[in-house]
Structure formats: structure tokens, C-alpha cells
Amino acid sequence: MKRKHVTQITRRSFILKSAIAASGILLASKAVNGFPAILKGLGKPNSKFNGVQIGTITYSFRSLPVSAEQVLQYCIDTNISAIELMGNTAEAFAGAPHTTIEPRQFPPPGTPRPQLTPEQEAEQKAKTKEIADWRASISLDKFETLRKMYKDAGVSIYAYKPNALGDKNTDAEIEYAMKAAKALGASHVTVELPKDAAQSKRLGEFGERHKIGIGYHGHLQQTITSWDDAIAQSKYNGLNCDIGHYVAAGFDPIPLLQAKHDRIYSMHIKDRKSKDNGGANMPWGEGDTPLEKVLLLMRKEKYKFPATVEMEYEVPAGSDAVKEVAKCVEFCRKVLEKNA
């Protein structure tokens, strides 16, 4: 099975490269109406296994450039047919100022952020205002073009994660986020779970107005009751839980999913060591997250929310993020097709 899957990925890559050679263009270049011509007519990916939709998030490819066209190619190469798209990829496609699609650079763990000079603070404030103004005035045409480009290639955008939903963002920016999500075809936006209940109430009201769900993401602060206040505030407030972080916080995710499944918009899935074992991110199958139990529960109970592969462990030497995400997808396929 592994050899078959690798062959399928190789075949997709061969078709893609052949199309590039035949057309004489690169994937990142634009063709008529803003669509990459080389994507037309290619075989479409399918990561829905026995009714369970496996997706990924742009963050999984953070060590690589993440233009909209490149991310789409990564999805095709990893057999991903659904994605949680992060704001920088979509906004760069739409022409946002100060938006980077270059690989993300992270300081060593435990390293404090450098203190900004007054000049740097002023520059950051000016950039923040400029992008806020852009969001308040941008046409949604480019987001609709992006949706169509992905759909034509067989990839749906089920969630949008823009950096526009915080308590310091303007109402106009939140309005933009809801409209952009709808233009992309997403059922919900995702954002970190606010510490202040006033912010989840605020976002829930925007969700009700636009009929867009708000999936609140959790890290090590997650408990089974973490989302209760937000859920009570609005029927559009729900979960974007992370079962890897949940295990690293010391909990079993199965009771969480059973109790909250009807309010989960999407779920991040990764393998981490338990709290008692240090909580490290691990290659799948080497940590303490009950990945197989979770996936089989989703299959058995016919849960409709997608499981979002978030490849967060260190990429091994000689590999890359695309190869590692493909391994995660294959892990899910094997579990979900076992004894079906």
C-alpha cells in the first residue's frame, strides 16, 4: 500500500512537471483570468476516506513558500482534497500589502522576542493600519477566483484563518474576514480561543450576521469546558480543537469529541507525547495521541467535521514538508480503510 501511494504521488508530480514543460510556464505564474493553466485537466486528489474528511492547514507547509498556487500543488502532491487556508496565502493572492509567502522563520525555543525600538514600533503601527484599511476596502473578486482555482483542481477550502479576528482588529476587519471566508467557500473561520469572553461574544454576533461559524482553536489551555462560555453565547461559536495539544495538556480527547462533536467545526490532528512524557511533537505513530481511536470514532459515529493534519514535528533530514504531510495522510487512510 505504501508503495502504491508513493507511486500515486510520483505520478501526480510527473503529470504536473510534464504540464509545466509542455506549456512553458511555472506553477507560480498566472495564465488567463488569473488561473494557472497547468492545473487544468489534472487528476484530482481525494482525502475523504470512508466518510471522514482529512484536510490540512497551510501551516503544515511553513518551511516552504506558501503562495496560493504553491499550496495547491502541495495539496495535489499529498492527495489532500480539503484545506484550512491561512490568511497570508489568500491575502497575498489578493494583493495585500506587507504580506509574505516566504518560509516562516522561528527563533529557537525559549528565546525571548527582541524589544522593538520606537521607530520599529511606529513602522509596525503604520503597517497594521495600512492592512486594516486594505481589508476594509478590498473587493472579494480575488477570493472568489482563488476558490474556483482550488475547486477546479479538486480542493475545497473549508476554513479560513486570517489574522483579522483579534480584540485589537477593527469591526471592518472582522466584517472583511466573514465576507472573505464566504467568498472562499469556507463554512467557518478559525481563531485562537480568546481569554476575554467579550471577544467571543463579539465574534459570535458577526458569525450570526454572516452565517459563518467561528471555530476557536486551543493549545495547552484546552480542557473539556474551555469552549462552554463561547458556545453559550452564540450558535455560531464552536470548536477548532487540537487533539495533539489536548494530550500534551494531560487529557484524553475521546470524551471531548463525544461530548462536543455537534459543535466542532474542524479538528487539528497531530501526534504529541503526553504531559507526563514531556509533550513533544512526534512523527505520527511515535507519540501518545490516540490517533487511531480518534479516526475510528469519527468513522463509526459519522462525524462530519474534517480532521486537519497539522504537521508540526521537525522535518527529518533528507525529507521535506510535502513528503511528511503525505505520510500523515497515508497514516489516516490506512486506519480509516482498515477492516471497513
Sequence and secondary structure as in RCSB ss.txt:
>XXXX:A:sequence
MKRKHVTQITRRSFILKSAIAASGILLASKAVNGFPAILKGLGKPNSKFNGVQIGTITYSFRSLPVSAEQVLQYC
IDTNISAIELMGNTAEAFAGAPHTTIEPRQFPPPGTPRPQLTPEQEAEQKAKTKEIADWRASISLDKFETLRKMY
KDAGVSIYAYKPNALGDKNTDAEIEYAMKAAKALGASHVTVELPKDAAQSKRLGEFGERHKIGIGYHGHLQQTIT
SWDDAIAQSKYNGLNCDIGHYVAAGFDPIPLLQAKHDRIYSMHIKDRKSKDNGGANMPWGEGDTPLEKVLLLMRK
EKYKFPATVEMEYEVPAGSDAVKEVAKCVEFCRKVLEKNA
>XXXX:A:secstr
 HHHHHHHHHHHHHHHHHHHHHHT  TTS  GGG  GGGTT      EETTEEEEEEGGGGTTS   HHHHHHHH
HHHT  EEEEEHHHHHHHTT TT   S      TT       HHHHHHHHHHHHHHHHHHHH  SHHHHHHHHHH
HHTT EEEEEE S  STTS HHHHHHHHHHHHHHT SEEEEE  SSHHHHHHHHHHHHHHT EEEEE STT  TT
TTHHHHHH TTEEEEEEHHHHHHTT  HHHHHHHHGGGEEEEEE  B  TTTT  B STTSSS  HHHHHHHHHH
HT  S EEE   S   TT  HHHHHHHHHHHHHHHHHTT 
